[in-house]
Amino acid sequence: MTSTDIAREGAVTGSIDAKCVTKSYNGRIALDSISFRVEPGQFYAVVGPSGCGKTTLLKIVHGLVRASSGEVHVNGLPVAEPCRSRAVVFQGDSLMPWRSVLDNIGFGLEMGGLKREQARAKARRYLELVELEDVAHYQPHQLSGGMRQRVNLARALAVEPEVLLMDEPFAALDAQTREVMQEELLRIWHQRSQTVMFVTHQIDEAVLLADRILVLGSRPGRVIRVVDVDLPRPRDLHMKRSAAFGELVEQVWSLISGEAQKESRRVQS
């Protein structure tokens, strides 16, 4: 069985529906009436100025944080708390240093009820998907940053979530490794057609990866625009040199920079 066969066999996709999601902390509004829909199998990026609530929104979709009002549904079911239908990849890999690569990937499967050997057998399939079969028995400290994040991604995918949530997963990597990981993610997403909600500060990263980009405004976070990324797939890094790519980056940048200027004037007044 090839890695493509493995990916397609394990692919499970779900929709996300957010309606009028508002979040307040101590009377201050962090997110203001956010509504959007992510179709099954869609790659959906979220961008916006620092502090606009991107990570908070992701955590609400996961169930780690409860909205003050509004609602989120995944595959038609209301989100009330974290569950196995939604997996998260954070900026930090959070690998367990005492477990091998293989057993890190299998950890979520064990927590779901599989015995150790069953979890390892399934984890090996996802090691193949991220092309790390040769380091199955390494400890996390023996891996590079990019390899650790590939293990982190494999661990999330191994539980076969309906929705994969990613919170700036490549932000801690150097520029070259970040681009390698972008291509890796594109390859895996193309194989699986996995529903992904991806938070990033990098506009070019959002344009390269996404089908649609949700642009949030300055505090309180609110929807400024949803930008369709009408670039052909499959994509690779060469896409960044195209005129169409540059135009989309400029479009999103103009929206965000306008919001940043408003925030600056508000703080100074």
KOLZA-364869 format. One line per 8 residues: their letters; for each residue x, y, z of N, C-alpha, C, O. Coordinates in steps of 0.05 Angstrom, whole numbers, plus 32768, in hexadecimal, padded with zeros to 4 digits. Each point is the difference from the previous one (the first is absolute). Layout:
N
A> X Y Z X Y Z X Y Z X Y Z  ... .
end
This chain:
269
MTSTDIAR> 8011 7FE8 8000 7FEF 8018 8000 8012 8019 8000 8012 8002 8010  7FE8 8011 7FDE 8010 8018 7FFF 7FF7 8014 8015 7FEB 7FFD 800C  8026 8018 7FF8 7FF8 8015 8013 7FE7 800E 7FF8 7FF0 8009 8010  800C 7FFA 7FD5 7FE8 800D 7FF6 7FE7 7FEF 8007 7FEC 800B 8009  8016 7FDA 7FF4 7FEA 7FEF 8007 7FFA 8002 801E 7FE9 8001 8008  802C 8000 8008 7FFD 8002 801D 7FF1 801A 8007 7FEE 8000 8010  801B 8016 7FE3 7FF4 801A 8007 7FE3 8000 7FF8 7FEF 800A 8010  800A 7FEC 7FD8 7FE4 8001 7FF8 7FEF 7FEE 8010 7FE8 8006 8006 .
EGAVTGSI> 8023 7FE3 8002 7FF1 7FED 8011 7FF8 800D 801A 7FEA 7FFB 800A  8029 8014 8002 7FFB 800B 801B 7FF2 801B 8000 7FF9 800A 8015  8004 8002 7FD3 7FF5 801B 7FFF 7FE3 8002 8009 7FEF 7FF1 7FF6  800C 8020 801D 7FE5 8006 8009 7FFD 801E 8001 8011 800E 800B  7FDA 7FFC 7FE8 7FFD 801D 7FFF 7FE6 8009 800C 7FEC 7FF1 7FFF  8013 8028 800B 7FE8 800B 800C 7FFD 801D 7FF9 8013 800D 7FF8  7FD6 7FFD 800C 7FFA 801D 7FFC 8002 800F 801B 7FFD 7FF4 8015  8007 8026 7FE9 8000 8011 8018 7FEC 8017 7FFA 8002 800D 7FEB .
DAKCVTKS> 7FEB 7FF7 8027 7FEE 8017 7FFE 8001 8010 8019 7FFA 7FF6 8016  800E 8023 7FE8 8001 8013 8016 7FEB 8016 7FFB 7FFF 800C 7FEB  7FF1 7FF8 8029 7FEA 8014 7FFD 8001 8014 8018 7FFB 7FF8 8016  800B 8021 7FE3 7FFF 8016 8014 8010 7FFA 8019 7FF6 8004 8016  8022 7FF1 7FE7 8011 7FF9 8017 800C 8019 800C 800E 800F 7FF2  7FEC 7FF5 8027 800A 8017 800F 800E 7FF6 8019 7FF6 7FED 800D  8021 801F 7FFA 800E 7FF8 8018 8008 8019 800F 800D 8012 7FF5  7FEC 7FEF 8025 8007 8017 8011 8011 7FF6 8018 7FFB 7FEA 800A .
YNGRIALD> 8018 8026 7FFE 8010 7FFB 8018 7FFD 8018 8013 8008 8016 7FF9  7FED 7FE5 801E 7FFD 8016 8014 7FF2 8019 7FF4 8008 8016 8005  7FE4 7FE5 7FEB 7FF1 8016 7FF4 800B 800C 7FE7 7FF4 8011 7FF4  8024 7FE6 8004 800C 800A 7FE7 7FFC 7FEB 7FEA 8005 7FE8 8004  7FF2 8022 7FE5 7FFA 7FEE 7FEA 8019 7FF9 7FF0 800E 8012 7FF7  7FF9 7FD4 8007 8017 7FF7 7FF1 7FF8 7FF9 7FE4 800F 8005 7FED  7FDB 7FED 8010 7FF5 7FF9 7FE5 7FE3 800A 7FFF 7FF1 7FFC 8013  8009 8010 7FD6 7FE6 800D 7FFD 7FF0 7FF4 7FE9 8005 8007 7FE9 .
SISFRVEP> 7FE8 7FE7 801E 7FED 7FF6 7FED 800D 7FF4 7FE7 7FFA 8009 7FE9  8017 7FE3 801B 800F 7FF3 7FEA 7FEE 7FEA 7FF3 7FF7 7FEE 800E  8005 8014 7FD8 7FF2 7FEB 7FF2 800F 7FF7 7FE7 800B 8011 7FF2  7FF7 7FD5 8009 800D 7FF6 7FE8 7FF9 7FE3 7FFD 7FF6 7FF3 8013  8010 8002 7FD6 7FFB 7FE3 7FFB 8019 7FF5 7FF1 800A 800C 7FED  7FFF 7FDD 801D 8015 7FF1 7FF3 7FF4 7FE7 7FF4 7FF4 7FF0 800F  800E 800C 7FD7 7FF5 7FE8 7FF3 8011 7FE8 8005 8018 8002 8005  7FDC 7FE6 7FFA 8010 7FE7 8004 8017 7FFF 7FEB 7FFC 8005 7FE8 .
GQFYAVVG> 801C 7FF5 8022 8017 7FFE 7FEF 800D 801B 7FF8 8013 8000 7FF1  7FE3 8015 801A 800B 801B 7FF9 8017 8008 8012 8000 7FF9 8018  8013 8015 7FDD 8016 800B 800F 7FFA 801E 8005 7FFF 800F 7FED  7FFC 7FF8 802C 7FF6 801A 8008 8014 800D 8012 8006 7FF6 8016  8005 8021 7FE1 8014 800E 8010 7FF3 8018 800F 7FEC 800B 7FF6  801F 7FFC 8021 7FF7 8017 800F 8018 8012 8005 8014 7FF8 800B  7FE9 8022 7FED 8015 8013 8003 7FF4 801A 800D 7FE8 8003 8000  802A 800E 8009 7FF7 8019 800C 8016 800C 8011 8014 7FF3 8006 .
PSGCGKTT> 7FE8 8026 8003 8014 800D 8011 8005 7FF1 801A 7FEE 7FF1 8009  8029 8014 8003 8005 7FF4 801A 7FEB 8008 8014 7FF8 8017 8001  7FFF 7FD6 800F 7FED 8006 8015 7FE3 8001 7FF6 7FEE 8008 8010  800C 7FEF 7FD8 7FE5 8002 7FF5 7FEF 7FE7 8008 7FE8 8000 7FFA  8024 7FEC 8013 7FF1 7FEA 8009 8001 7FE7 7FEF 7FEE 7FEF 8002  8026 800E 7FED 8002 7FE9 7FEE 8002 7FE6 8010 7FF1 7FED 7FFB  8021 8012 8018 8004 7FE8 8010 7FE7 7FFA 8012 7FF8 7FE9 8003  7FFC 802C 8008 7FE8 7FFD 800F 7FEA 7FF3 7FF0 7FF2 7FEE 8009 .
LLKIVHGL> 800B 801B 7FDE 7FEC 7FF5 7FEE 8005 7FE2 7FFB 7FEE 7FF0 8000  802C 800A 7FFB 8007 7FE3 7FFB 7FF9 7FEF 8019 7FF6 7FEA 7FFD  8010 8021 801A 7FFA 7FF1 8019 7FE2 7FFC 8004 7FF8 7FEC 800C  7FF9 8028 7FEC 7FE2 7FFD 8002 7FF7 7FEA 7FED 7FEF 7FEF 8008  801C 8010 7FE0 7FF8 7FEB 7FED 8008 7FE4 800B 7FF2 7FED 7FFD  8025 8012 8011 8009 7FE6 800B 7FEF 7FF8 8019 7FFC 7FE9 8005  7FFB 802B 800A 7FF1 7FFB 8018 8010 8005 8019 7FF7 7FFB 8016  8022 800F 7FE7 8011 8007 8017 7FF6 8019 800F 8004 8003 8018 .
VRASSGEV> 7FEF 800F 7FD9 7FF5 8019 800A 7FE3 8001 7FF8 7FF9 7FF9 7FEA  7FF6 8010 8028 7FE4 8003 7FFA 7FFA 801C 7FF7 8009 8014 800C  7FE7 7FEF 7FDF 7FF7 801A 7FF7 7FED 800D 8014 7FF1 7FF2 800E  8010 8028 7FF4 7FED 800E 8012 7FE4 7FFF 7FF4 7FEC 7FFF 800F  8012 8002 7FD6 7FE7 7FFD 7FF3 8005 7FF6 7FE3 8017 8001 7FF7  7FD5 7FF7 7FFC 8003 7FF4 7FE5 8006 7FE2 8003 7FFF 7FF5 8016  8005 7FFE 7FD3 8004 7FE3 8000 8012 7FF7 7FEA 8002 800D 7FEB  800B 7FDC 8019 8010 7FF3 7FEC 7FF7 7FE3 7FFD 7FFB 7FF2 8014 .
HVNGLPVA> 8001 8005 7FD3 7FFA 7FE4 7FFB 8015 7FF4 7FEE 8009 800D 7FED  7FFF 7FDB 8019 8012 7FF0 7FEE 7FF0 7FE8 7FF7 7FF6 7FF0 800F  8007 800E 7FD6 7FF0 7FEB 7FF4 7FE3 8000 800C 7FF4 7FEA 8004  8002 802E 8001 7FE5 8002 800A 7FFC 7FFC 801D 7FE9 8004 800A  802C 7FF5 8005 7FFE 7FFC 801D 800C 8017 800F 8015 800A 7FF9  7FDD 8000 801C 800A 8017 800F 801A 7FF9 800E 8004 7FEA 800B  800E 8029 7FF6 801A 7FFD 800E 7FFC 800A 801D 7FF9 8017 8005  800B 7FD6 800E 7FFD 8007 801C 801A 7FFC 800F 8005 800D 8014 .
EPCRSRAV> 800C 7FE0 7FE3 8019 7FFA 800D 8012 7FF2 7FEC 7FF7 7FF8 7FEB  8024 8006 801B 8011 7FF2 7FED 7FF8 7FE3 7FFC 7FF5 7FF3 8012  800E 8003 7FD6 7FFB 7FE4 7FFA 8011 7FF7 7FE9 800D 8010 7FF3  7FF3 7FD6 8008 8012 7FF4 7FEC 7FF9 8007 7FE4 8010 7FFC 7FEE  7FD9 8010 800D 7FF9 8009 7FE5 8010 8019 7FF7 8000 8007 7FE9  800D 8005 802B 8010 8018 7FFA 801C 7FFD 800C 8002 7FFD 8019  8013 8004 7FD7 801B 7FFE 800A 800E 801B 7FFB 7FFB 800E 7FED  8017 7FF9 8026 800E 801A 7FFF 801E 7FFC 7FFD 800C 7FEF 800E .
VFQGDSLM> 8000 8021 7FE1 801D 8001 7FFE 8008 801D 8008 7FFA 8013 7FF2  8014 7FEF 8025 8008 801A 800A 801C 8007 7FF6 800D 7FF0 7FF3  7FFC 8028 8013 801B 8009 7FF8 8015 7FEF 800D 8014 7FF8 7FF3  7FE9 8002 8027 8012 7FEE 800D 7FF8 7FE3 7FFB 7FE8 7FFA 8001  802B 7FF4 7FFC 7FF8 7FE5 7FF8 7FF6 7FEF 8018 7FF1 7FED 7FFC  8017 801A 801C 7FF7 7FF2 8018 8004 7FE2 7FFF 7FEF 7FF1 800B  8026 8006 7FE8 8006 7FE3 8000 800A 7FF7 801B 800D 8010 800F  7FED 7FD8 7FF9 8008 7FF5 8019 801D 7FF5 7FFE 8004 7FEE 7FF1 .
PWRSVLDN> 800F 801E 801D 801C 7FFA 7FFC 8007 7FE3 8007 8014 7FF6 7FF6  7FDC 7FFD 801B 8006 7FE4 8008 7FF5 7FEC 7FEC 8005 7FE8 8004  7FEC 8020 7FE9 7FF4 7FEE 7FEC 800F 8002 7FE5 8009 8016 7FF9  7FF8 7FD4 7FF9 800C 8001 7FE6 7FED 800F 7FEC 7FE9 8005 8007  8022 8001 7FE2 7FEF 800C 7FEB 7FE7 7FF0 7FFB 7FEA 800A 7FFF  8019 7FDB 7FFE 7FEA 7FEF 7FFA 7FEB 8001 8017 7FE8 8001 7FFB  8021 7FFE 801D 7FEE 8000 8017 7FF4 801B 8005 7FEA 8002 800C  8023 8014 7FEC 7FF4 801A 8002 7FE8 8001 7FED 7FEB 800B 8007 .
IGFGLEMG> 8018 7FEB 7FE1 7FEA 8001 7FEC 7FE9 7FEE 800A 7FE9 8006 7FFB  801E 7FE4 8012 7FEC 7FEE 8009 7FF2 8007 801A 7FED 7FF2 8008  801C 8023 8005 7FF6 8007 801B 7FE2 8005 8000 7FF1 7FF5 8010  8005 801C 7FDD 7FE4 8006 7FFE 7FEF 7FE7 7FFB 7FE9 7FFE 8009  8023 7FF0 7FE7 7FF1 7FE7 7FFA 7FFE 7FEE 8019 7FEB 7FF4 8005  802A 800C 800B 7FFE 7FF1 801A 7FEB 800C 8012 7FF1 7FF2 800E  800F 8029 7FF3 7FEC 800D 8011 7FE4 7FFB 7FF6 7FEC 8001 800F  8011 7FF9 7FD7 7FE6 7FF9 7FF5 7FF8 7FE3 8003 7FEB 7FF8 7FF8 .
GLKREQAR> 8027 7FF8 8015 7FF9 7FE5 8006 800F 7FEA 7FF3 7FFC 7FE8 8006  8016 801F 7FE7 8010 7FEB 7FF3 8016 7FF7 8012 800C 800F 800F  7FFB 7FD7 7FEF 8017 7FF6 800E 8019 8009 7FF3 8000 8009 7FE9  8016 7FF7 8026 801A 800B 7FF7 8008 7FF6 7FE4 8007 8010 7FEF  7FF8 7FD6 800D 8008 7FF5 7FE6 7FED 8008 7FE9 8009 8004 7FEA  7FDE 7FFE 801C 7FED 8009 7FEC 8005 801D 7FF9 7FFF 8008 7FE8  8007 8008 802C 8005 801D 7FFC 801A 8003 7FEF 8002 8010 7FEE  8012 7FDF 8019 8019 8002 7FF1 7FFC 7FF8 7FE2 800C 800D 7FEF .
AKARRYLE> 7FE4 7FDF 800D 7FFB 7FF7 7FE4 7FF3 8017 7FF0 8008 8004 7FE9  7FE5 800A 8023 7FF3 8016 7FF2 8013 8018 7FFD 8000 800D 7FEC  800F 7FF8 8029 8013 8016 8000 8014 7FFE 7FEA 8009 8014 7FF4  8000 7FD3 8006 8013 7FFC 7FEA 7FF6 8009 7FE5 800F 800A 7FF0  7FD7 7FF4 800C 7FF4 8009 7FE7 8002 801E 7FFE 8005 800B 7FEA  7FF8 8003 802C 8002 801D 7FFF 801D 800A 8000 8006 8016 7FF6  800C 7FDA 8014 801D 8006 7FFC 8006 7FFF 7FE3 8010 8011 7FF6  7FE5 7FDC 7FFC 8005 7FFE 7FE3 7FF4 8019 7FF2 800C 800A 7FED .
LVELEDVA> 7FDD 7FFE 801C 7FF3 8018 7FF3 8011 8018 8002 8002 8010 7FED  800C 7FF5 802A 8011 8017 8003 801D 7FFA 7FFA 8012 8011 8004  7FF3 7FD7 7FF1 801A 7FF8 7FF6 8016 8001 8015 8015 800B 7FFC  7FE4 7FE8 801B 8014 7FFF 8016 8003 7FE3 800A 8007 7FFC 8017  7FF5 7FF1 7FD7 8002 7FE4 8008 801C 7FF9 800D 8001 7FEF 8011  8014 801F 7FE5 801B 7FF9 8009 8006 8009 801C 8014 7FF8 800C  7FDB 8019 8000 8005 800A 801B 7FEB 7FF7 8014 7FFD 800C 8015  7FF6 7FDE 7FE5 7FEA 7FF6 8011 8008 7FFD 801D 7FF0 8005 8012 .
HYQPHQLS> 8029 7FF2 7FF3 8008 7FFA 801B 8012 8015 800C 800D 7FFC 8015  7FF5 801B 7FDE 800F 8017 800B 7FF0 800C 8017 7FE8 7FFD 8002  8026 8012 800F 7FF4 8010 8015 7FFD 801C 7FF4 800F 8008 7FEE  7FDD 8008 801C 7FFC 801B 7FF5 8019 8012 7FFF 8003 8010 7FEE  800E 7FED 8027 8018 8012 8000 8013 7FFA 7FEA 8013 8010 7FFB  7FEA 7FDA 7FF7 8011 7FF9 7FEA 7FF7 800B 7FE5 800C 7FFC 7FEB  7FDD 8011 8015 7FF4 800A 7FE7 8004 801E 7FFD 8004 800F 8013  7FFC 7FFA 7FD4 8000 801D 7FFA 7FE5 800C 8005 7FEC 7FF1 8005 .
GGMRQRVN> 8012 8029 7FFB 7FE6 800D 8005 7FEB 7FF8 7FEC 7FE9 7FFB 8007  801F 8004 7FDF 7FED 7FF9 7FEC 7FF7 7FE3 8003 7FE8 7FFA 7FFB  802A 7FF4 800C 7FF8 7FE4 8004 7FED 7FFD 8018 7FEE 7FF1 7FFF  8017 801E 8016 7FEF 7FFF 8017 7FE3 8009 7FF9 7FED 7FF4 8009  8011 8021 7FE6 7FE6 8009 7FF8 7FF2 7FEC 7FED 7FE8 7FFE 8000  8028 7FF3 7FF1 7FF4 7FEB 7FEF 7FF5 7FEA 8012 7FEB 7FF4 7FFA  8023 8005 801B 7FF6 7FEC 8013 7FE7 800B 800E 7FEC 7FF1 8003  8014 8028 8004 7FE9 800D 800C 7FE7 7FFF 7FEE 7FEA 7FFA 8008 .
LARALAVE> 801B 800B 7FDE 7FEB 7FFE 7FEC 7FF5 7FE3 7FFD 7FE8 7FFB 7FFF  802B 7FF2 8000 7FF8 7FE4 7FFE 7FF0 7FF8 8018 7FEC 7FF1 7FFD  801B 8018 801B 7FF2 7FF9 8018 7FE3 800A 7FFF 7FED 7FF2 8008  800F 8026 7FED 7FE5 800B 7FFE 7FF0 7FF1 7FEB 7FE8 7FFB 8004  8025 7FFF 7FE5 7FF1 7FF2 7FEB 7FF9 7FE3 8007 7FED 7FF5 7FF6  8023 7FFF 801B 7FFD 7FE3 8006 7FE5 7FFB 800E 7FF6 7FE9 7FFD  7FFF 802A 8011 7FE6 7FFB 800D 7FE9 8005 7FEC 7FE8 7FFE 8007  801F 8008 7FE0 7FED 8003 7FEA 7FEA 8014 8007 7FE8 7FF8 8000 .
PEVLLMDE> 801F 8021 8006 7FEC 8014 8007 7FF0 8009 7FE8 8009 7FFE 7FE9  7FDF 800B 801C 7FF0 800C 7FEA 800B 801B 7FF8 7FFE 8008 7FE9  800E 8006 802B 800B 801B 7FFB 801B 8001 800D 8004 7FF9 8017  8010 8012 7FDA 801B 8005 800A 8003 801E 8005 7FFE 800F 7FED  8008 7FF8 802B 8004 801C 8008 801D 8005 8004 800D 7FF1 800F  7FFE 8024 7FE5 801D 8005 8001 8004 801E 8008 7FF8 8012 7FF2  8016 7FF1 8024 8005 801B 800B 801D 8008 7FFD 8011 7FFA 8010  7FF5 8013 7FDA 801B 8009 7FF9 8014 7FEA 8004 8014 8003 800F .
PFAALDAQ> 7FE8 7FE6 7FE5 8011 7FE9 8006 801D 8003 7FF7 8011 7FF1 8009  7FF5 8021 7FE4 801B 8003 7FF6 800E 8019 8009 8015 8007 7FF6  7FDE 8008 801C 800A 801A 8008 801C 7FFF 800D 8010 8013 7FFE  7FF6 7FD7 8010 8019 7FFE 800F 8017 7FF6 7FEE 8017 7FFE 800A  7FE3 7FFB 7FDD 8015 7FF5 7FEF 800E 8016 7FF0 7FF5 8016 7FFC  8024 7FE4 7FFC 800E 8013 7FEF 7FF3 8001 7FE5 7FF0 7FEF 7FF9  8016 8026 7FF7 7FF2 8006 7FE7 8001 7FE9 7FEC 7FEC 7FF9 7FF4  802C 7FFA 800A 8003 7FEB 7FED 7FF0 7FE7 8008 7FF2 7FF4 7FF0 .
TREVMQEE> 800F 8005 802A 7FF1 7FE9 800A 7FE2 8005 7FFE 7FF1 7FEE 7FFB  8008 802B 800A 7FE3 8007 7FFE 7FF5 7FFA 7FE4 7FEB 7FF6 7FFD  8025 8012 7FEF 7FF7 7FFB 7FE4 7FFF 7FE2 7FFA 7FEE 7FF7 7FF1  8025 7FFA 8019 8000 7FE3 7FFD 7FE6 7FF5 800C 7FF3 7FEF 7FF4  8006 801A 8024 7FE8 7FF6 800D 7FE6 8009 7FF2 7FED 7FF1 8000  8014 8026 7FF3 7FE9 8009 7FF1 7FFB 7FEC 7FE8 7FE9 7FF9 7FFB  802D 8000 7FF8 7FFD 7FED 7FEA 7FF7 7FE4 800A 7FF0 7FF3 7FF3  801B 8005 8024 7FF7 7FE7 800C 7FE2 8000 8006 7FF2 7FEC 7FFA .
LLRIWHQR> 8005 802A 8012 7FE4 8001 8006 7FEE 8000 7FE7 7FEB 7FF4 8000  801E 801A 7FEB 7FF2 8000 7FE7 7FFE 7FE4 7FF5 7FEB 7FF7 7FF6  802B 7FFA 800B 8001 7FE5 7FF6 7FEC 7FEE 800F 7FF0 7FF1 7FF4  8010 8011 8026 7FEF 7FEF 8011 7FE3 8008 7FFC 7FEE 7FEF 7FFE  800C 802B 8001 7FE5 8009 7FFD 7FF5 7FF8 7FE4 7FE9 7FF8 7FFE  8028 8009 7FEE 7FF7 7FF8 7FE5 7FF9 7FE2 8000 7FED 7FF8 7FF2  8021 7FF8 801D 7FFB 7FE3 8001 7FE6 7FFA 8010 7FF1 7FEF 7FF8  800B 8020 801E 7FEA 7FF9 8012 7FE6 8010 7FFC 7FEB 7FF7 8007 .
SQTVMFVT> 8017 8021 7FED 7FE9 8012 7FFE 7FF4 8005 801C 7FE8 7FFF 8004  802A 8005 800F 7FF8 8004 801C 7FF5 801D 8004 800B 8013 7FF5  7FE0 7FEF 801B 7FF6 801B 8008 8015 800C 8013 8006 7FF4 8014  8003 8024 7FE5 8015 800D 8010 7FF8 801D 8006 7FF7 800E 7FEE  800B 7FFA 802B 7FFE 801C 8008 801C 8008 800A 8009 7FF5 8014  8003 801F 7FDF 801D 8005 8004 8004 801E 8008 7FFA 8012 7FEF  800F 7FF3 8029 8006 801B 8009 801D 8007 7FFA 8012 7FF1 8006  7FF2 8027 7FEE 801C 8008 7FFA 8002 801F 8000 7FEC 800E 7FFB .
HQIDEAVL> 802C 7FFC 800B 8006 801D 7FFD 800B 8005 7FE4 8001 8017 7FF7  8008 7FD4 7FFB 800E 8003 7FE7 7FEB 8000 7FE9 7FF4 7FEB 7FFA  8009 802B 7FF8 7FEC 8002 7FEB 8008 7FEE 7FE8 7FEE 7FF3 7FF5  802B 800C 8004 8008 7FEF 7FE9 7FFB 7FE3 8006 7FFA 7FF0 7FEE  8009 8008 802C 7FFA 7FE4 8008 7FE3 7FFA 7FFC 7FF9 7FEB 7FF6  7FF6 8028 8012 7FE3 7FFC 7FFE 7FF8 7FFE 7FE2 7FF0 7FEF 7FF9  801B 8022 7FF6 7FF9 7FFF 7FE4 800A 7FE7 7FF3 7FF2 7FF4 7FEF  8026 8002 8018 800B 7FE8 7FF4 7FEF 7FE8 8007 7FFC 7FEE 7FF0 .
LADRILVL> 7FFA 8010 8029 7FF4 7FE8 800A 7FE2 7FFF 7FFC 7FF5 7FEB 7FFB  7FFD 802B 8007 7FE3 8000 8005 7FEF 8002 7FE7 8009 8008 7FEA  7FDF 7FEE 8019 7FEA 8004 7FED 7FF2 801B 8005 7FF9 800E 7FED  8004 7FF8 802C 7FF3 8019 8008 800F 800B 8018 800B 7FF1 8010  7FF5 802A 7FF3 800D 800D 8016 7FED 8012 800F 7FF4 8012 7FF4  8008 7FE8 8026 7FF0 8011 8011 8011 8016 800B 8013 7FFB 800F  7FE7 801E 7FEB 8010 8017 8009 7FF1 800D 8017 7FEA 800A 7FFD  8023 7FF6 801B 7FF4 800C 8017 800B 801C 8005 8017 8006 7FF9 .
GSRPGRVI> 7FD8 800C 8011 8008 801B 8006 800B 8003 801C 8000 7FED 8010  800A 802C 7FF6 800C 8005 801A 7FEB 7FFE 8016 7FE8 7FFE 7FFB  8022 8002 801E 7FEF 7FFC 8017 7FE9 8013 8001 8003 8018 7FFB  7FE5 7FDD 800A 7FFA 7FE3 8003 8001 7FF2 7FE5 7FF9 800C 7FEB  8010 7FDB 8014 8002 7FF2 7FE7 7FE5 7FFD 7FF3 7FEC 7FF8 800D  8013 800E 7FD9 7FE7 7FFD 7FF1 8008 7FFA 7FE3 8016 8004 7FF8  7FD7 7FF2 7FF9 8005 7FF8 7FE5 8001 8019 7FEE 7FED 800F 7FFE  802A 7FF5 7FF5 8003 8016 7FED 7FF9 7FF7 7FE4 7FF1 800D 7FF2 .
RVVDVDLP> 8019 7FDB 8007 7FFA 7FF5 7FE5 8008 7FE3 8000 8012 7FF8 800E  7FE1 7FF9 7FE1 8009 7FE5 7FF9 800B 8001 7FE3 7FF1 8006 7FEE  8028 7FF3 800F 800E 8002 7FE6 8002 7FE4 7FF4 800B 7FEE 800C  7FEA 800F 7FDC 8004 7FE7 7FF1 801B 7FFF 7FF3 8008 8013 7FF2  8006 7FD7 8011 801B 7FFD 7FF4 7FFC 7FEF 7FE6 8000 7FE7 8001  7FFD 8027 7FE9 7FFB 7FF2 7FE7 801A 7FFA 7FF1 8004 8009 7FEA  800D 7FE7 8023 8019 7FF7 7FF4 7FFE 7FE2 7FFB 7FF5 7FF2 8010  8016 8005 7FDA 7FFE 7FE4 7FF9 800E 7FEE 8014 8014 8008 800C .
RPRDLHMK> 7FE2 7FE0 7FF7 800D 7FEB 8010 8006 7FE9 7FEE 7FF3 7FFC 7FEB  8022 7FF4 801C 8011 8001 8017 8013 8018 7FFF 8007 800A 7FEA  8001 8000 802D 8011 8018 8002 801B 7FF8 800C 8003 7FEB 800E  8012 8025 7FEB 801A 7FFD 800D 800B 801C 8004 7FF3 8014 7FFA  8026 7FEE 800F 800C 801A 8006 8004 8011 7FE8 8002 8019 8002  7FFF 7FDB 7FE6 8003 8010 7FE7 7FE8 8012 7FFC 8002 8015 7FF3  7FE7 7FE4 8019 7FE8 8010 7FFE 8004 801C 800B 7FF3 8013 7FF7  801F 7FF0 801C 8005 801A 800D 800B 8014 7FEC 7FFF 8018 8006 .
RSAAFGEL> 800C 7FDF 7FE4 800C 8013 7FED 7FEC 8009 7FEA 8007 8010 7FEF  7FE1 7FE7 8013 7FEC 8007 7FEC 7FF3 801B 8006 7FFF 8008 8017  7FF8 8006 7FD4 7FF3 801A 8004 7FE6 7FFD 800F 7FFA 8011 8011  7FF7 7FDA 7FEA 7FE7 7FFC 800E 8004 7FFC 801E 7FF0 800A 8010  8025 7FE8 7FF7 8007 7FFC 801C 8006 801B 800D 7FF6 8006 8016  801B 800A 7FDE 8007 801A 800A 7FE8 8012 8004 7FFF 800F 8013  7FEE 7FF0 7FDA 7FE9 8011 8002 7FEE 7FF8 8018 7FF5 8011 800E  8009 7FD5 7FF7 7FF0 7FF7 8017 800D 8008 801A 7FF3 8008 8013 .
VEQVWSLI> 8028 7FF5 7FEF 800E 8008 8018 7FFC 801E 8005 7FFB 8008 8017  8006 8008 7FD4 7FFD 801D 8003 7FE3 8006 8009 7FFC 8012 8011  7FF1 7FE0 7FE4 7FE4 8004 8008 7FFB 7FFB 801E 7FF4 8011 800D  8017 7FD9 7FFC 7FFC 7FF9 801D 8010 8013 8011 7FF7 8009 8015  8022 7FFE 7FE2 8010 8012 800F 7FF3 801B 8003 8001 800D 8016  7FF3 7FFD 7FD5 7FF2 801A 8001 7FEA 8000 8015 7FFC 8014 800E  7FF5 7FD6 7FF3 7FEB 7FFE 8014 800B 8001 801D 7FF6 800E 8011  801F 7FE2 7FF3 800C 7FFF 801B 800E 8019 8008 7FFD 800A 8017 .
SGEAQKES> 8012 8002 7FD7 800E 8019 8006 7FED 8016 8006 8005 8011 8011  7FE4 7FF0 7FE1 7FEC 8014 8005 7FF6 7FFE 801D 7FFB 8014 800D  8000 7FD2 7FFB 7FF7 7FFC 801B 8015 8007 8015 7FFA 800B 8015  8020 7FF0 7FE5 8015 8006 8012 8002 801F 8004 8006 8009 8016  7FF7 8005 7FD4 8000 801D 8002 7FE9 800B 8011 8004 8013 800F  7FE5 7FE2 7FEE 7FE9 8008 8010 8006 7FFB 801E 7FFA 8011 8011  8012 7FD8 7FF5 8006 7FF9 801C 8015 8014 800B 7FFE 8008 8017  8015 7FFF 7FD9 8015 8013 8009 7FF4 801B 8006 8007 800C 8014 .
RRVQS> 7FE7 7FFD 7FDB 7FF3 801A 8004 7FEE 7FFF 8019 7FFF 8014 800F  7FF4 7FD5 7FF6 7FEF 7FFD 8017 8010 8002 801A 7FF8 800D 8013  8020 7FE5 7FED 8011 8000 8018 800B 801C 8005 8003 8008 8018  8004 8007 7FD3 800C 801B 8004 7FEB 8015 8008 8008 8014 800B  7FDF 7FE7 7FEF 7FEB 8014 8006 7FF8 8000 801D 7FEF 800F 8008 .
end
